[in-house]
Amino acid sequence: EDPSLERHFKGHRDAVTSVDFSRAKKQLVSGSMDSSLMIWSMKPQMRAYRFVGHKDAVLCVQFSPSGHLVASGSRDKTVRLWIPSIKGESTVFKAHTATVRSVHFSSDGQSLVTASDDKTVKVWTVHRQKFLFSLSQHINWVRCARFSPDGRLIVSSSDDKTVKLWDKTSRECIHSFCEHGGFVNHVDFHPSGNCIAAGGTDSTVKLWDVRMNRLLQHYQGNSVVNSLSFHPSGNYLVTASSDSTLKILDLLEGRLLYTLHGHQGPATCVAFSRDGDFFASGGSDEQVMVWKTNFDTDYGDVVKPQKYSSSVDGTHGTGVEMDCGSHHKKTKTQDSGRTHEQQDEETSLANTLEHIMGQLDVLTQTVSILEQRLTLTEDKLKECLENQQKIIQNKTN
């Protein structure tokens, strides 16, 4: 069955720049050139929240893994962390000396990586928003930065036409991929962590193996690629392009599966939900669209790597293998020595721990908000005292 348009949301007053689903698919966040974020409920008839705080265009948004926080980056050089509730409270920190183009949480929710027009990639702690370190070998704007699923690597893409792979521990650039012929707008890790995909102004999508540092697949399209997202199975990739289309690539067969037309004008951003059942897209037409995936209910059978070569609708796959350790159809296995009760207990414990971590996120964020308010109050008190002292001095003089 083909992907189908499920819903579309209208509320932004300028181009949509970024979209992301919460873990449980209950909410969808979008950022816009109108300087606001919007949190959309996936439940029908539920009203959306508009979050206002940034003083310029919001270029990137992302839910934390727990879904209890949202990070946003802006042209106003700041990053904000929001609690996605009706109050829309946030803490703000000056992250860079220029536009912030990308924010991304590590899979454990403890770190945040940001990318900026100041040519740097920076890593922060989520709790207290403490700066940890900078990565600064790019020689032009950095458009995108992402943690690997295991958090050990960082990948970044830039207007210097390179994609750089970094070791988080040593903070060194392990490899630079220089095959793009234009600005590299977006990059992301395959769910296995063994591959990366990048798209850019040269209208191509390229996939590399990060273990061997070699090009695996290359797709030549007809228009600038603004954004891309891997399906959680690792078997598919969706892209958003300036020709207003969304394209779904089958990575196992190295071919274009679908071209979707929905947006009027450039499609600027796209993201799969955490389970892959849906994907969302945003465009310069100010709309956010939610699509039902449909095409991949069982994630396909286990397929051995093979040679591919295809040419469909202007998208060409190269004749190279695709072996990223894709997540395939789950097969039933004998689980020796563990009862259903033990498995249920483990699942329950994992859910409880996740809930506690989520609550900790909210608590820490609330403390940070209170601290910022306290600092503001102290500053105002100092200002008042200084003014009073000046008045007294003037009177005595």
C-alpha positions as CSV (number, residue, x, y, z in Angstrom):
1,E,0.0,0.0,0.0
2,D,1.3,3.5,-0.9
3,P,2.0,6.2,1.7
4,S,-1.1,8.3,2.4
5,L,-1.6,11.9,3.7
6,E,-3.3,11.5,7.1
7,R,-3.5,15.1,8.4
8,H,-2.2,18.5,7.7
9,F,-1.7,21.3,10.2
10,K,-2.0,25.0,9.6
11,G,-0.9,27.6,12.1
12,H,2.6,28.9,11.2
13,R,2.9,32.3,9.6
14,D,6.0,31.6,7.6
15,A,8.0,28.6,6.2
16,V,8.3,25.5,8.4
17,T,11.9,24.7,9.0
18,S,11.9,21.5,11.2
19,V,9.6,18.7,12.4
20,D,9.9,15.9,15.0
21,F,7.6,13.4,16.7
22,S,7.5,12.7,20.4
23,R,8.4,9.1,21.3
24,A,4.9,8.0,21.9
25,K,3.6,9.7,18.7
26,K,1.2,11.8,20.9
27,Q,2.7,15.1,19.8
28,L,4.5,16.6,16.9
29,V,6.7,19.7,17.1
30,S,7.5,22.1,14.3
31,G,9.7,25.2,14.1
32,S,9.3,28.1,11.7
33,M,10.7,31.2,10.2
34,D,7.9,33.0,12.1
35,S,10.1,32.7,15.3
36,S,7.7,30.3,17.0
37,L,7.5,26.6,17.8
38,M,4.2,24.7,17.6
39,I,3.2,21.5,19.4
40,W,0.5,19.7,17.5
41,S,-1.5,16.9,19.2
42,M,-2.0,13.8,17.1
43,K,-5.4,13.4,18.8
44,P,-8.2,14.9,16.7
45,Q,-9.8,18.1,17.9
46,M,-7.0,18.8,20.4
47,R,-5.7,22.4,20.1
48,A,-2.1,23.2,19.3
49,Y,0.3,25.1,21.5
50,R,2.3,28.0,20.1
51,F,5.6,28.7,22.0
52,V,7.0,32.1,21.7
53,G,10.4,33.1,23.1
54,H,12.9,33.2,20.3
55,K,13.6,36.7,18.9
56,D,14.2,35.4,15.3
57,A,13.5,32.4,13.0
58,V,13.5,29.0,14.6
59,L,15.6,26.7,12.4
60,C,15.6,23.4,14.3
61,V,13.5,21.5,16.8
62,Q,13.7,18.1,18.5
63,F,12.0,16.1,21.2
64,S,14.2,14.6,23.9
65,P,14.2,10.7,23.9
66,S,11.8,10.7,26.8
67,G,9.5,13.2,25.1
68,H,9.5,15.4,28.2
69,L,11.6,18.2,26.7
70,V,11.9,20.0,23.3
71,A,15.1,21.7,22.2
72,S,15.1,24.5,19.6
73,G,17.8,26.5,17.9
74,S,17.4,29.9,16.3
75,R,18.8,32.7,14.2
76,D,18.9,34.7,17.4
77,K,22.0,32.6,18.3
78,T,20.3,30.9,21.3
79,V,19.1,27.4,22.2
80,R,16.0,26.9,24.3
81,L,14.8,23.9,26.2
82,W,11.0,23.8,26.6
83,I,8.6,21.7,28.7
84,P,6.0,20.8,26.0
85,S,2.9,21.6,28.1
86,I,0.3,24.4,28.0
87,K,2.5,26.8,29.9
88,G,5.3,26.5,27.4
89,E,8.1,27.4,29.9
90,S,11.7,27.3,28.7
91,T,15.3,28.0,29.7
92,V,17.5,29.8,27.2
93,F,21.2,29.8,26.7
94,K,23.5,31.7,24.3
95,A,24.9,28.7,22.4
96,H,26.8,30.3,19.5
97,T,28.0,33.6,18.1
98,A,25.8,33.1,15.0
99,T,22.7,31.4,13.8
100,V,22.0,27.9,15.4
101,R,21.0,25.6,12.5
102,S,20.8,22.2,14.3
103,V,20.0,20.7,17.7
104,H,20.1,16.9,18.5
105,F,19.8,14.9,21.7
106,S,22.0,11.9,22.4
107,S,20.0,8.7,22.7
108,D,20.4,8.7,26.5
109,G,19.0,12.3,26.6
110,Q,22.0,13.5,28.6
111,S,23.8,15.5,25.9
112,L,22.9,18.0,23.2
113,V,24.9,18.7,20.1
114,T,24.4,22.0,18.2
115,A,25.7,23.3,14.9
116,S,26.0,26.9,13.8
117,D,26.9,29.5,11.2
118,D,29.9,30.3,13.5
119,K,31.5,27.2,11.8
120,T,31.5,25.2,15.1
121,V,29.8,22.1,16.5
122,K,29.2,22.3,20.3
123,V,28.3,19.7,22.8
124,W,26.3,20.5,26.0
125,T,24.9,18.8,29.0
126,V,21.1,18.8,29.0
127,H,20.8,19.3,32.8
128,R,22.1,22.8,33.6
129,Q,22.9,23.4,29.9
130,K,26.6,23.3,30.7
131,F,29.0,23.7,27.7
132,L,31.4,20.7,27.3
133,F,33.4,21.3,24.2
134,S,33.6,22.6,20.6
135,L,34.5,20.9,17.3
136,S,35.9,23.4,14.9
137,Q,37.5,22.2,11.7
138,H,34.7,23.3,9.3
139,I,35.6,26.3,7.3
140,N,32.0,27.4,6.5
141,W,28.5,27.3,8.1
142,V,27.7,24.0,9.8
143,R,24.1,23.0,8.7
144,C,23.6,19.8,10.7
145,A,25.1,17.7,13.5
146,R,24.0,14.4,14.9
147,F,25.1,11.9,17.6
148,S,25.5,8.3,16.6
149,P,22.9,5.9,18.2
150,D,25.6,4.7,20.7
151,G,26.7,8.3,21.4
152,R,30.4,7.6,20.6
153,L,30.5,9.5,17.3
154,I,29.2,12.8,16.0
155,V,28.6,13.6,12.3
156,S,28.4,17.1,10.9
157,S,27.6,18.6,7.5
158,S,28.6,22.0,6.2
159,D,28.6,24.6,3.4
160,D,32.3,23.8,3.0
161,K,30.9,20.8,1.0
162,T,32.2,18.2,3.6
163,V,30.7,15.8,6.0
164,K,32.9,15.2,9.0
165,L,32.9,12.3,11.4
166,W,34.1,13.0,15.0
167,D,35.1,10.9,17.9
168,K,33.2,12.3,20.9
169,T,35.8,11.1,23.5
170,S,39.0,12.3,21.8
171,R,37.1,15.2,20.1
172,E,39.1,14.6,16.9
173,C,37.9,14.5,13.3
174,I,38.2,10.8,12.3
175,H,37.4,11.4,8.6
176,S,36.1,14.0,6.1
177,F,33.8,12.9,3.3
178,C,34.4,15.2,0.4
179,E,32.3,13.7,-2.4
180,H,29.5,16.3,-2.4
181,G,29.6,19.0,-5.1
182,G,27.7,21.6,-3.1
183,F,26.6,22.7,0.4
184,V,25.6,19.7,2.5
185,N,22.2,20.6,4.1
186,H,21.5,17.5,6.2
187,V,23.2,14.4,7.5
188,D,22.1,11.5,9.8
189,F,23.2,8.1,11.1
190,H,21.6,4.9,10.0
191,P,19.8,3.2,13.0
192,S,22.6,0.6,13.1
193,G,25.2,3.4,13.6
194,N,27.4,1.9,10.8
195,C,26.3,4.2,8.0
196,I,25.5,7.9,7.4
197,A,23.4,9.6,4.7
198,A,23.7,13.1,3.6
199,G,21.9,15.3,1.1
200,G,22.7,18.8,-0.3
201,T,22.5,21.5,-3.0
202,D,24.1,19.2,-5.6
203,S,20.7,17.3,-5.7
204,T,22.3,14.1,-4.4
205,V,21.9,11.7,-1.5
206,K,25.0,9.8,-0.6
207,L,25.4,6.9,1.9
208,W,28.8,6.0,3.4
209,D,30.0,3.1,5.6
210,V,31.6,4.8,8.6
211,R,33.6,1.7,9.5
212,M,35.4,1.5,6.1
213,N,34.9,5.2,5.2
214,R,33.7,4.2,1.7
215,L,30.8,5.4,-0.4
216,L,28.0,2.8,-0.4
217,Q,25.2,4.4,-2.5
218,H,24.6,7.5,-4.5
219,Y,21.3,8.9,-5.7
220,Q,21.1,11.6,-8.2
221,G,17.9,13.6,-8.0
222,N,16.6,16.7,-9.8
223,S,16.5,19.2,-7.0
224,V,18.2,20.4,-3.8
225,V,17.8,18.0,-0.9
226,N,16.9,19.9,2.2
227,S,16.3,17.1,4.7
228,L,16.3,13.3,5.2
229,S,15.3,10.7,7.7
230,F,16.0,7.0,8.1
231,H,13.1,4.6,8.7
232,P,13.8,2.8,12.1
233,S,14.2,-0.5,10.2
234,G,17.1,1.1,8.4
235,N,15.7,-0.2,5.0
236,Y,14.3,3.1,3.8
237,L,15.2,6.8,3.6
238,V,12.8,9.7,3.1
239,T,14.0,13.0,1.6
240,A,12.5,16.5,1.3
241,S,13.5,18.5,-1.8
242,S,13.1,22.1,-3.1
243,D,11.1,20.8,-6.1
244,S,8.3,20.3,-3.5
245,T,8.5,16.5,-3.4
246,L,9.2,13.9,-0.8
247,K,11.0,10.8,-2.0
248,I,11.2,7.4,-0.4
249,L,14.3,5.4,-1.3
250,D,14.5,1.6,-0.8
251,L,18.1,1.1,0.5
252,L,18.1,-2.7,0.2
253,E,17.2,-2.5,-3.5
254,G,19.0,0.8,-4.2
255,R,16.0,2.4,-6.0
256,L,13.4,5.1,-5.6
257,L,10.1,3.7,-4.3
258,Y,7.8,6.7,-4.1
259,T,7.7,10.4,-5.1
260,L,5.1,12.2,-3.0
261,H,3.5,15.6,-4.0
262,G,1.8,17.5,-1.2
263,H,3.6,20.8,-0.5
264,Q,3.2,23.9,-2.6
265,G,6.8,25.1,-2.9
266,P,10.0,23.6,-1.4
267,A,9.6,20.8,1.1
268,T,12.1,21.9,3.8
269,C,12.0,19.2,6.4
270,V,11.0,15.6,7.0
271,A,11.1,13.1,9.9
272,F,9.9,9.5,10.6
273,S,8.2,8.8,13.9
274,R,10.1,6.6,16.3
275,D,8.3,3.5,15.2
276,G,8.2,4.3,11.5
277,D,4.4,4.1,11.2
278,F,4.3,7.8,10.2
279,F,6.5,10.6,8.8
280,A,5.9,14.3,9.0
281,S,7.0,17.0,6.5
282,G,7.1,20.8,6.5
283,G,7.4,23.3,3.7
284,S,7.7,26.9,2.7
285,D,3.9,26.8,2.2
286,E,3.7,27.1,6.0
287,Q,2.1,23.7,6.3
288,V,3.0,20.6,8.4
289,M,1.8,17.3,6.9
290,V,1.6,13.9,8.5
291,W,1.8,10.8,6.3
292,K,1.0,7.2,7.1
293,T,3.9,5.0,6.0
294,N,1.9,1.9,4.9
295,F,4.6,0.4,2.8
296,D,6.5,-1.4,5.6
297,T,4.5,-3.3,8.1
298,D,6.9,-6.1,8.8
299,Y,10.1,-4.4,7.7
300,G,10.8,-7.0,5.0
301,D,12.6,-10.3,5.1
302,V,16.3,-10.6,5.8
303,V,18.0,-9.7,2.6
304,K,21.6,-10.4,1.9
305,P,23.8,-7.5,0.6
306,Q,23.7,-7.5,-3.2
307,K,24.8,-5.4,-6.2
308,Y,22.3,-2.7,-7.1
309,S,21.8,-0.5,-10.1
310,S,18.7,1.5,-10.9
311,S,17.3,4.6,-12.5
312,V,13.9,5.7,-11.5
313,D,12.3,9.1,-11.9
314,G,15.6,10.9,-12.1
315,T,17.0,9.1,-9.1
316,H,19.9,6.7,-9.8
317,G,21.4,4.2,-7.5
318,T,25.1,3.3,-7.8
319,G,26.1,-0.3,-8.3
320,V,27.5,-0.7,-4.8
321,E,26.5,-2.9,-1.8
322,M,24.3,-1.7,1.0
323,D,25.3,-3.3,4.2
324,C,24.6,-1.2,7.3
325,G,23.4,-4.0,9.5
326,S,19.8,-3.1,8.7
327,H,17.1,-4.0,11.2
328,H,15.0,-6.7,9.6
329,K,11.8,-8.6,10.2
330,K,11.9,-10.0,13.7
331,T,11.9,-13.9,13.9
332,K,10.6,-15.8,16.8
333,T,13.4,-17.4,18.8
334,Q,13.6,-19.8,21.7
335,D,14.5,-17.7,24.8
336,S,16.1,-20.2,27.0
337,G,16.1,-19.8,30.7
338,R,13.8,-16.7,30.8
339,T,10.2,-17.0,31.6
340,H,7.4,-14.6,30.3
341,E,7.1,-13.4,33.9
342,Q,10.8,-12.4,34.0
343,Q,10.5,-10.7,30.6
344,D,7.4,-8.8,31.8
345,E,9.1,-7.7,35.0
346,E,12.1,-6.5,33.0
347,T,9.9,-4.5,30.6
348,S,8.0,-3.1,33.5
349,L,11.2,-2.1,35.2
350,A,12.5,-0.5,32.0
351,N,9.3,1.5,31.6
352,T,9.5,2.7,35.2
353,L,13.1,3.8,34.8
354,E,12.2,5.6,31.6
355,H,9.4,7.4,33.4
356,I,11.7,8.4,36.3
357,M,14.2,9.7,33.8
358,G,11.5,11.7,32.0
359,Q,10.3,13.2,35.3
360,L,14.0,14.0,36.2
361,D,14.2,15.9,32.9
362,V,11.1,18.0,33.8
363,L,12.4,18.6,37.4
364,T,15.8,19.7,36.3
365,Q,14.3,21.9,33.6
366,T,11.9,23.4,36.2
367,V,14.8,24.1,38.6
368,S,16.7,25.7,35.7
369,I,13.7,27.9,34.9
370,L,13.4,28.9,38.5
371,E,17.2,29.7,38.7
372,Q,16.9,31.9,35.6
373,R,13.9,33.7,37.1
374,L,15.8,34.1,40.4
375,T,18.8,35.5,38.5
376,L,16.5,38.0,36.7
377,T,14.9,39.0,40.0
378,E,18.4,39.5,41.6
379,D,19.5,41.6,38.6
380,K,16.4,43.7,38.9
381,L,16.9,44.2,42.6
382,K,20.5,45.2,42.1
383,E,19.4,47.7,39.4
384,C,16.8,49.1,41.8
385,L,19.3,49.4,44.6
386,E,21.8,51.1,42.3
387,N,19.1,53.6,41.1
388,Q,18.2,54.3,44.7
389,Q,21.8,54.9,45.6
390,K,22.2,57.3,42.6
391,I,19.1,59.2,43.7
392,I,20.4,59.5,47.3
393,Q,23.8,60.6,46.1
394,N,22.2,63.2,43.8
395,K,20.1,64.5,46.7
396,T,23.1,64.8,49.0
397,N,25.1,66.6,46.3
